[in-house]
Amino acid sequence: MITHIVFFKLKDNSPANVEETATVLRAMEGQIEELKSIEVGLDVLHSERSYDIALVTKFESLAALEAYQVHPVHQKVIEHMSRVREASVCVDYES
């Protein structure tokens, strides 16, 4: 199992914008066969070092993660995130 975690810091982290972006991310659920699970979390502390949104996704294999990366639904999400994010970091690990 591959877990893919991405943290996003948004240019505009107003509550409405954070929720809109979370909705865009959640919309991938059920749309990409390789995506076995998805969780979208919104930061509640809002500290100086916080990121605004956490995306946790799971895949059966690295090949499934690679297929997800190029899937048309995910590509549309990437377009949105490219417009709204200030920064992102990610970790991929096998369990």
Secondary structure, DSSP 8 states (H G I E B T S, - for coil): -EEEEEEEEESS--HHHHHHHHHHHHTTTTT-TT--EEEEEE-SS--TT--SEEEEEEESSHHHHHHHHH-HHHHHHHHHHHHHEEEEEEEEEE-
